[in-house]
């Protein structure tokens, strides 16, 4: 069984600067049997870091309208039953289970703050200023704020398909963004600059390998990358190849929309 001591020892090998903020993504299952679960991993992270942020997205707020703008990577009118189950966003809403147990544990931390985006909120400790940069129109602004502060990306037992920050690289490169709708206390709100699909993101791993620090903790591979360098590398790739990092599924509406209109939005 993996212990808290094992986590601390492994994370120290990454040699992160505690003064630099980190955006993390994690799969507890990837570590194998872990004594203390999410609480142990979060404690080990805070022993190494002063500032930690994670996505705390809330997809159950989303509404599918009967019609909307063209080439928007979705099938309008297809969500009538799901719309009936949609919930009004509040900062007390749990993070979607797809974010993982660690993200929800961080959201519940007594010192944690959370941004107000009704679908794409972030939560964290020591990142209040970055969280405040997020607006309805700029959902990825906290990532850019961490990049400006020389932050890092930490992938704990997950690969780049879970690396939300690569969506910021897509936006930098001018890749098509989408509009989604969410249920809020003010009613249904349009949420522009919603990102595309991430299922093809692991294709960038060889290109990012030179700037990646890697360690194995238990059964999990842990990767750490400097955020600013990663964003610029990925954005340069997409500028050079507008179809880079898209997934291969013919059923992916967002990737197909980008293929139909690959030119960057200037």
N, C-alpha and C positions, 0 to 999 in steps of 0.2 A: 504493500500500500504506500502511495506517495504521501509524504508528510509536508507540513508547513516548512520545516527546515530544508527539505529538498527543493521546494519552490523558491525560497530565499536564495539558496546556493545557486540554483540555475539562473535566476534572474540577474544575479550579480555578475554572471559571466557575460551578459550583454553589455555591461559597462555603460549604462545610460547615465547622463548627467541629471541629477535630481532636480536641478533648477529649470530644466527644459520641460515644457508640457508634452503630454503623450495622449494620442487618441488610440484606443485599444479595441480589439475585437477578439472574442474568445469562445472556445467550445470546451466546456468542462469535460465532456465525454471523451475528448481527444487525449486527455491526460491519463485515462485509465482510472483505477480506484484511487480516489483522492480524499484523504482524511480531512474533514472540515469543509469540503465542497467550496462553493463560491465565496463564503466568508473567509476561508483560509487563503484563497488566491487573491482576494481583494486586499487582505491584510499584508500579504507578501509584496504586492504592488506598492502599497502606500509606504512600506518600509524603504522602497527604492525611489519613490517619486513624490514630488510636492504637488503636482497638478496632473489630473487624470480626467479624460473625457471619453464618453462612449455614446453611440447612437441609442436613442430611446424611442424609436419610431412607433407610431400608433396607427396601424393600417385600418383598425376597426372604426375609425372616424370617416373613412372614405365613402364618397357618394359617386355613383355612375349616372351621369345625366342622360336624357333621351337624345340629345344632340349637342354638338360642340364644334370646335375648330377642326379643319381637315388635317390629315396626316399626323394625328395626335397619338398614335400607338395604342389605341384602345377601341373596343367595340361598344359604341353608344347604345343605350337602351338594354344592355345585357345584365344589369345588376339590380333589377327590381326587388328580388327577394333579399339580397344583401343590403340594399338601401334601408329596408325595414329594420335591420339589425344594427345599423350604424349608431354610434354613440357620440355624444358631444365631447370634444376634447377639453381636458383640464390637466393641470400639472400633476394632479394626484393619480391620473390614469396609469396603470402599469405599462411598461414597455412591452411591445409585441413579443410573444414567445420566440419568434425568429431571431430576435436580438440576443437571445441567450440569457441564462440565469445570472451571469456576472453583471450584465447591463442593468438588470432589474435590481440587483443587490446594490449597485452603485447609486441608482436613482433613489433608493431608500436610505442612503447614508445620511446621518443627521446634518452633515455639513454640505450636502450636495445642493446644487442649483440646477434648474432645468429651463431650457428655452421654451418659447411659446408657440412654435410652429405646430399647427394642428395635426400634421402627419409626420414631419421630419424633425422632431425635437431632438436635442442632445441634452445629456445630463453629465454632471461632473463636479469634482471638488478642485478648488484652486483655479478654475477657468471661468469665473464669472464674467470677466471682461470679454472673453471670446464669445460666450453664450449671448451676450447682449448685442453682438453684431448681427445676429440672425434676424431677418425680416421675412415677411411672407414672400416677397419678390426675390430674396437672396437666401435660400435655405442652407446653402453650403458655406456661408460666410464664416461660421466658427472654424471650419477647416482651414480656410485661408488665414484667419487670425492666428491659429496655431503655427502655420507655416511661417508667417512673419515673425513669430517668436522663437524660431529655430526649433520647432517641435519635432516629434518623432511619431511614427506609426508602429504599433506593436501588434503583431498577429500571433495570438496565443492558441496554437492548435488548429488554426484555420489558414486557408490560402487567400490569394488575392481576389477570389470571387466574393469574399466577405469584406474587402477593403473599400469602404465607403469613400475614402479620400480620392480614389481614382476617378470618381464622378466629378470632383472638382477639376481634375486634369482635363476631362472631356469638355467641361464648360470653358476652361481656359483656351482650349483649342478651337472653340466655336462650334462644337458639335450640337446638333439639334437637341433642344430640351422640350419637355412636354408640360401640359397643364393637367392637374388633377383637382378634385373638389373634395372639401371636407366639411363636416358638420361642426359648427362652433356655436358659442353662446349668441353670436350675432346672426345665426342662420348659416346657410350653405355659402362657403367662401371658395373662390377660385384660388388655386395655389400654383403659380407659374414656376418655371425653371425646375420642374420635377425631372429627376435623372432617368437615364435609360437602364438597360439590363446590365448586370454585372457578371453573368454566367461565363463570359469569355475572358474575363480579366486575368486569369492565371496564365494566359498566353504571354504576358509581359514578364514573367518570372526570370527567364534567361537574361533579359536586358537589364533588369534591376539587380541581378546577382552581385555585381561588383560593389554595390553600396548597401548590401544586406548583411546584417549580423545575424548569425543563426546559432541556436543551441537546442539541444534536446533535453526536455524535462519529463521524466517518465516516458510515456508513449507519445508525447506531443512534441512536434517541432515548433519552436518559437522563433519568429523572425522580427527584426527591428530595422526600420529604414528611416533615414532623415527625410522629413516630410517635404521640404522645399525642393530638394534634389529629385525626389521621386515624382512630384507633380510636374516638374519641368521636363523630366525624361519622358513621362507618359504623354504630356501635351505635345512634345516635339514629334513623338511617334505618330500621333493622330493627325497632326498637321501634315506630315509627310504621306501618311496613308489614311484617308478619311474613313476607311472601313476597318481599321485596326481595332482589335479587342472586342468585336461584336461576336455574339454567340452564333452557333451553327444551326439552331433550331428553326425550321421553316414556320413554326407556329408562334415565334416570338414577335409580337406586334410592334414593340419598340425598336428592336434591331432591324426589322423589315422596313419600318418607316425611315430609319436612318439610311438604309441602303437605297431607298427610293429617292432620297434627297441628301446625298453625301457631302455636298458643298458646305463649307463652314459658314456659320451665320456671323457676319461681320457687323 
